[in-house]
């Protein structure tokens, strides 16, 4: 009898929305002019050196804020070195890149703009372009008043990106107390997600994105690692080899291919490999299917842009 009661209490505890997660908040746009300016710059390929690449090329809103490629193409047919993460809800992440070099959206936006394998932009040329465009120039001066600060362009882009949040997912509704927001199989998947230990890394408002973790803790000889050493490239500490930011699972069903190297297309395969290499367990297929059903509930309202 005690065992039955304990099991019931344990099950109830797993099903109740707990403090491991937070809902995506509704964020009001306080400065509409700045938002609109940032939006135009985000979508404008004229900021790149060959006028073909905009921020949106690597962060397509219909694809969950990613771009559906293993690594993103840049100007002049250059190829990137790491998978583009979702741009949605990125303001809640610990950093804006996989290795933690750029903690702010402004910093990462500027890096993407200047990178020779991304946009290969030139600030002075871009300012001249903005000044030559009557609408852009008027909007820029309305927001900033002058061109004295060359980082204002990135500040505007960052302001737009900060408001690319996706609230009101089924999971958010569940967290707010609507138990019917998830069906039986989705709730089972949620319970399995927690009981297997996925929640130890994927938690918080973004169900991830708030910590760094080594890629490959168990069975490291069979894991598909590439040459990217992660945070080691920044810190030069051996302990940081193969350490990356834990990705957010918001919109994960739309952001294939997966992981920092983008070499796995199938979400069920990722769940299987994460069980083996991060948790040291073999998750049965039936449970993998239910966990995937839960992950589908993390899709929120995509901004109509």
C-alpha positions in Angstrom: 0.0 0.0 0.0 2.8 2.4 0.9 4.5 1.6 -2.4 1.3 2.4 -4.3 0.8 5.7 -2.5 4.5 6.6 -3.1 4.1 5.8 -6.8 1.0 7.9 -7.1 2.6 10.9 -5.3 5.7 10.6 -7.5 3.5 10.5 -10.7 1.5 13.5 -9.5 4.7 15.4 -8.8 6.0 14.7 -12.3 2.8 15.8 -13.9 2.4 19.1 -12.0 4.1 22.0 -13.7 7.1 22.5 -11.5 9.7 25.2 -10.9 12.1 23.7 -13.4 10.3 25.7 -16.2 8.9 29.1 -16.8 6.5 30.5 -19.3 7.5 32.7 -22.2 6.2 36.1 -21.2 4.3 38.5 -23.4 6.7 41.4 -24.1 5.3 44.7 -25.1 7.1 46.8 -27.7 7.7 50.1 -26.0 9.5 51.8 -28.9 7.7 50.9 -32.1 10.0 53.1 -34.3 13.1 51.4 -33.1 11.4 48.0 -33.6 10.4 48.8 -37.2 13.9 50.1 -37.9 15.5 47.0 -36.5 13.1 44.8 -38.5 14.0 46.5 -41.8 17.7 46.1 -41.1 17.2 42.5 -40.1 15.6 41.7 -43.4 17.9 43.9 -45.6 20.6 42.1 -47.7 22.1 45.4 -48.7 24.1 45.4 -45.5 26.2 42.5 -46.7 29.2 42.9 -48.9 27.6 41.2 -52.0 24.1 42.4 -51.1 22.7 38.8 -50.9 22.8 38.0 -47.2 20.6 39.4 -44.4 20.1 38.3 -40.9 16.9 36.6 -41.9 18.9 34.3 -44.3 20.2 32.3 -41.3 17.1 32.9 -39.1 14.0 32.1 -41.2 10.9 32.7 -39.0 8.9 30.0 -40.7 11.6 27.5 -39.9 11.5 28.1 -36.2 14.0 30.9 -36.4 16.7 28.7 -37.9 17.5 28.0 -41.6 17.1 24.3 -42.1 20.7 23.8 -43.2 23.6 22.0 -41.5 25.7 25.1 -41.6 24.6 28.4 -43.1 25.9 29.8 -46.4 27.3 33.4 -46.3 28.4 36.0 -48.8 30.2 34.9 -52.0 29.2 31.3 -51.5 31.2 30.9 -48.3 30.1 28.2 -45.8 29.7 28.6 -42.1 31.3 26.3 -39.5 28.4 25.8 -37.0 24.6 25.3 -37.1 22.4 28.4 -36.8 20.3 28.2 -33.7 16.7 29.6 -33.4 16.5 33.4 -33.1 13.2 33.1 -31.2 13.3 33.8 -27.5 17.1 34.2 -27.7 17.0 37.1 -25.2 16.5 34.4 -22.5 19.6 32.5 -23.4 22.9 32.6 -21.5 24.7 33.6 -24.7 24.0 34.2 -28.3 26.4 31.6 -29.7 27.2 28.0 -29.0 30.5 28.6 -27.2 29.5 31.6 -25.1 31.8 34.2 -26.7 28.9 36.7 -27.3 26.6 37.1 -24.3 24.6 40.0 -25.9 22.5 40.2 -29.0 24.2 43.4 -30.0 27.6 41.7 -29.9 26.5 38.7 -31.9 24.7 40.8 -34.4 27.9 42.9 -35.0 30.0 39.7 -35.2 27.7 38.2 -37.9 27.8 41.5 -39.8 31.6 41.7 -39.8 32.4 38.0 -40.2 33.9 37.3 -43.6 32.0 34.0 -43.8 28.7 35.5 -42.9 27.8 39.0 -44.1 31.3 40.5 -44.4 29.8 44.0 -43.8 31.4 47.4 -43.7 30.0 49.8 -41.1 30.9 53.0 -43.0 29.4 51.6 -46.3 26.3 50.6 -44.5 25.8 54.0 -42.9 26.2 55.6 -46.3 23.6 53.2 -47.7 21.2 54.0 -44.9 21.7 57.7 -45.5 21.0 57.3 -49.2 17.7 55.5 -48.5 15.1 58.2 -47.7 12.8 56.0 -45.6 15.7 54.3 -43.7 17.5 57.5 -43.1 14.4 59.2 -41.7 13.6 56.2 -39.4 17.2 56.1 -38.2 17.3 59.8 -37.3 13.9 59.5 -35.6 15.3 56.8 -33.3 18.9 57.9 -32.8 19.0 61.6 -33.8 22.5 61.2 -35.5 25.1 58.7 -36.7 27.7 59.4 -34.0 27.5 55.8 -32.5 28.3 53.2 -35.1 26.8 50.5 -33.0 23.3 52.0 -33.2 22.6 49.9 -36.3 23.3 46.7 -34.2 21.3 48.2 -31.3 18.3 48.5 -33.5 18.6 45.0 -34.9 19.0 43.7 -31.3 15.9 45.5 -30.2 13.9 43.8 -32.9 15.4 40.4 -32.1 14.6 40.9 -28.4 11.0 41.0 -29.3 10.9 37.9 -31.3 9.4 35.9 -28.5 6.8 33.1 -29.0 4.5 32.8 -26.0 1.3 30.8 -25.6 2.5 27.4 -26.5 0.5 24.4 -25.3 3.2 23.8 -22.7 3.0 27.4 -21.5 -0.7 27.0 -21.1 0.0 23.8 -19.1 2.5 25.6 -16.9 -0.2 28.2 -16.2 -2.5 25.5 -14.8 -4.5 24.3 -17.8 -3.9 20.6 -17.5 -6.0 19.9 -20.6 -3.5 21.9 -22.7 -1.5 18.6 -23.1 -3.2 15.4 -24.0 -2.5 12.0 -22.3 0.5 11.1 -24.5 2.0 14.6 -24.3 1.7 14.5 -20.5 3.4 11.1 -20.5 6.2 12.5 -22.7 6.6 15.4 -20.2 6.8 12.9 -17.3 9.4 10.9 -19.2 11.3 14.0 -20.1 11.7 14.7 -16.4 12.1 11.2 -15.1 14.9 10.3 -17.5 16.8 13.4 -16.5 16.5 15.5 -19.7 15.3 18.3 -17.4 18.7 18.5 -15.8 20.0 20.4 -18.8 16.8 21.5 -20.6 15.0 23.7 -18.1 14.1 27.3 -17.5 12.1 29.6 -19.7 13.7 28.3 -23.0 13.8 24.6 -21.9 17.5 25.0 -22.4 19.8 27.8 -23.4 20.7 28.7 -19.8 23.9 26.6 -19.2 26.9 25.0 -20.8 27.4 21.2 -21.0 30.0 18.8 -22.4 28.9 17.2 -25.6 29.4 13.5 -24.7 29.5 12.5 -21.1 28.9 8.7 -21.6 30.0 6.4 -24.4 32.3 9.1 -25.7 34.1 6.7 -28.1 30.9 6.2 -30.2 29.7 9.8 -30.2 29.8 11.7 -33.5 32.0 14.7 -32.5 33.5 17.1 -35.1 36.7 19.1 -34.8 34.9 22.0 -33.0 36.2 22.1 -29.4 33.5 24.5 -28.1 34.3 26.7 -25.2 37.9 25.5 -25.2 38.4 27.8 -28.2 37.7 30.7 -25.9 38.9 29.7 -22.5 41.8 27.4 -23.5 41.0 25.2 -20.5 41.0 21.4 -21.1 37.9 21.1 -19.0 36.0 23.1 -21.6 36.8 20.8 -24.5 33.6 19.9 -26.3 31.5 22.1 -24.0 28.7 24.0 -25.7 25.6 26.0 -24.7 22.7 23.6 -24.2 20.3 24.5 -27.0 16.8 25.8 -26.3 14.1 23.2 -27.2 11.5 25.9 -28.1 10.4 25.2 -31.7 12.7 22.2 -31.8 10.4 20.3 -34.2 11.0 23.0 -36.8 14.7 23.6 -36.4 16.2 20.4 -37.9 19.1 19.6 -38.5 20.2 19.4 -34.9 23.2 19.9 -32.6 26.0 22.4 -33.1 27.3 20.5 -36.1 23.9 20.0 -37.7 24.6 16.4 -38.6 21.4 14.8 -37.3 18.1 15.5 -39.2 15.7 13.3 -37.2 14.4 14.5 -33.8 13.8 10.9 -32.5 17.5 10.1 -33.3 18.6 13.1 -31.3 16.6 12.0 -28.3 18.1 8.5 -28.6 21.6 9.8 -28.9 21.2 12.3 -26.1 20.0 9.5 -23.9 23.0 7.4 -24.7 25.7 10.1 -24.6 24.4 12.6 -22.1 22.5 10.4 -19.7 24.1 7.0 -20.2 20.7 5.3 -20.8 19.0 3.5 -23.7 15.6 5.1 -24.0 13.0 2.7 -25.5 11.4 3.7 -28.8 7.9 4.1 -27.3 9.3 6.5 -24.8 11.2 8.4 -27.5 8.0 8.8 -29.4 6.2 10.2 -26.4 9.0 12.6 -25.5 8.9 13.9 -29.1 5.1 14.4 -28.7 5.9 16.5 -25.6 8.6 18.5 -27.5 6.0 19.4 -30.1 4.0 21.3 -27.5 6.9 23.8 -27.1 5.8 25.6 -30.3 4.5 29.0 -29.5 2.9 31.9 -31.4 5.4 32.8 -34.2 5.4 36.6 -34.9 3.6 37.5 -38.1 6.5 39.2 -39.9 
